[in-house]
Amino acid sequence: MRDGRPLELIATAVDGGSLTATAAVRVTVLDVDDRAPEFDNDLYVFQVAENEAPGIVLGRVSALDADRPPHNVVRYHAMYRFISRSFGWGGFR
């Protein structure tokens, strides 16, 4: 059963004698945040010239989450990670 699609059934109650009652029952399975977002690529590589103006777009990343709203909203955060000190100029020691 897919998240969010209602399942309809009939419930019948029977007592110790011969009396019965019926009722319609609708069950909706609510989505939980159980699917992780997936990026379009495993690795994104962007390059920028050292004299480029601040604020330029280096590239774009994209990810989708198969959950239903509101659990399918993807937010992005950029974190700085220093990869190498092997620059051609003497700014790092």
C-alpha positions in Angstrom: 0.0 0.0 0.0 1.4 3.4 -1.0 1.7 6.1 1.6 -1.3 8.5 1.6 -3.7 6.3 -0.3 -6.8 5.3 1.8 -7.8 1.7 2.2 -11.5 1.2 2.6 -13.0 -1.9 4.2 -16.1 -3.0 6.0 -15.9 -4.1 9.7 -18.6 -6.4 11.1 -19.2 -6.9 14.8 -21.1 -10.0 15.9 -22.3 -10.4 19.5 -22.8 -13.7 21.4 -26.2 -14.1 19.8 -27.2 -13.4 16.3 -27.1 -9.6 16.2 -24.5 -7.9 13.9 -23.5 -4.4 13.0 -21.4 -3.1 10.2 -19.4 0.1 9.7 -17.3 1.4 6.9 -13.6 1.9 7.9 -11.2 4.1 6.0 -7.5 3.7 6.9 -4.9 6.2 5.6 -1.3 5.3 5.9 0.6 8.5 6.8 4.0 9.2 5.3 7.0 9.2 7.6 10.4 10.5 6.8 11.8 7.1 5.7 13.5 7.8 2.4 16.8 9.6 2.2 17.3 12.3 -0.4 19.3 11.1 -3.5 21.6 13.3 -5.4 21.7 13.2 -9.2 25.4 12.6 -9.1 27.8 11.0 -6.5 30.4 13.7 -7.0 30.1 17.3 -8.1 33.3 19.1 -9.1 33.4 22.9 -9.6 36.4 25.1 -10.4 36.7 28.9 -10.0 39.5 31.3 -11.0 41.2 33.0 -8.1 40.3 36.4 -9.4 36.6 35.7 -9.9 34.1 38.2 -8.4 32.4 37.2 -5.1 28.9 35.8 -5.5 29.2 33.9 -8.8 27.5 30.6 -9.2 30.1 27.8 -9.3 27.6 25.1 -10.3 24.4 23.5 -9.3 23.6 20.3 -7.4 20.3 18.6 -7.3 18.7 16.0 -5.0 15.2 14.5 -4.8 13.4 12.9 -1.9 10.7 10.2 -2.7 8.8 10.9 0.6 5.5 12.7 0.4 5.1 16.3 1.7 6.2 17.7 4.0 9.0 15.1 4.3 10.2 15.6 0.7 11.6 19.1 1.1 15.4 19.0 0.4 17.6 21.7 2.0 21.2 22.3 1.0 24.1 23.4 3.2 27.6 24.2 2.0 30.5 23.3 4.3 34.1 24.3 3.8 36.6 21.5 3.7 40.2 22.2 3.0 41.4 19.6 0.5 45.0 20.5 -0.3 47.8 22.9 0.7 49.7 22.3 -2.6 49.1 25.8 -4.1 51.7 27.3 -6.4 52.1 30.4 -4.3 53.6 30.7 -0.8 50.4 31.7 1.0 50.2 28.5 3.1 52.9 27.0 5.1 
